[in-house]
């Protein structure tokens, strides 16, 4: 590769890296409050807990001779 081609390639790579960094920073700013707040407020915990509780009820029902769904 000639020196000028290497220089252009390096500049393009630098610009792409800067764009990628800017996108990461914007994404972090946008999602930080919303996603963190949901986790902190326990909004995801209810979804998981209900699934676990339902699974436990089904196992208990089967063990006691109940019908399987």
ABEGO torsion letter per residue (X at the ends): XBAAAAAAAAAAAAAAAAAAAAAAAAAAAAAAAAAAAAAAAGAAAAAAAAAAAAAAAAAAAAAAGBBBX
